[in-house]
Amino acid sequence: MAFTGEALSLLTKGARAAIPFFRAAVEAAPSASSEDIIGAVRELGASIRRTDALAIIRQLKGNQLQRPAFASIPLNNLPSTRSM
């Protein structure tokens, strides 16, 4: 999957340089966890923030950032456990 200009502008210079390493790691093991992929890239000598690494992995795998189901609902409007 290609990176959009917007996604690239949010990454640091070091993170942009590590994209080929992440792409190779994701293609080699598509079902690997993010921790495994980050560990493999760090073993190659790339130093990258975890948040940047997760953003790259999400982009390469085509995943979206998930929000909690009730994140935008005020606490007084949340359903009770009795009603669920």
C-alpha positions in Angstrom: 0.0 0.0 0.0 1.3 3.4 -0.9 1.7 6.2 1.6 -0.3 9.4 1.0 1.4 12.8 1.2 -0.5 13.6 4.4 0.6 10.4 6.1 4.3 11.0 5.1 4.2 14.6 6.4 3.3 13.3 9.8 6.3 11.1 10.1 9.8 12.1 11.3 12.7 11.9 8.9 14.0 8.8 10.6 10.6 7.1 10.3 10.4 7.9 6.6 13.8 6.4 6.1 12.7 3.1 7.9 9.6 2.6 5.7 11.4 0.2 3.3 12.4 -2.0 6.3 8.9 -2.0 7.6 7.5 -2.9 4.1 9.9 -5.8 3.8 9.0 -7.1 7.4 5.2 -6.8 6.7 5.5 -8.6 3.3 7.7 -11.3 4.8 5.3 -12.1 7.6 1.8 -10.5 7.1 0.3 -12.1 10.2 3.2 -11.0 12.5 2.3 -8.8 15.5 3.4 -5.1 15.5 5.9 -5.9 18.4 7.5 -8.6 16.2 7.8 -6.3 13.3 9.2 -3.4 15.4 11.7 -5.7 17.0 12.9 -7.0 13.6 13.3 -3.5 12.3 15.2 -2.3 15.4 17.5 -5.3 15.1 18.5 -3.9 11.7 19.6 -0.7 13.5 16.7 1.6 12.8 15.7 3.8 15.7 12.1 4.8 15.6 9.4 5.9 18.0 6.7 3.3 18.7 3.9 5.6 17.7 5.5 6.3 14.3 6.2 2.5 13.8 2.6 1.7 14.6 1.4 4.3 12.1 3.6 2.8 9.4 2.5 -0.7 10.1 -1.2 0.3 10.1 -0.7 2.0 6.8 1.1 -0.9 5.2 -1.5 -3.5 6.5 -4.4 -1.3 5.5 -5.7 -1.2 9.1 -7.5 1.8 10.6 -7.0 3.1 14.1 -9.9 1.9 16.2 -11.6 4.0 18.9 -13.4 2.6 21.9 -17.1 2.1 21.2 -18.3 4.5 23.8 -15.5 7.1 23.6 -17.7 10.0 22.5 -20.7 9.3 24.7 -21.0 11.3 27.9 -20.7 9.1 31.0 -24.2 9.9 32.2 -25.6 8.6 28.9 -23.8 5.3 28.9 -26.0 2.2 29.1 -25.9 0.4 32.5 -24.7 -3.2 32.8 -28.3 -4.1 33.8 -29.7 -2.9 30.5 -27.1 -4.7 28.4 
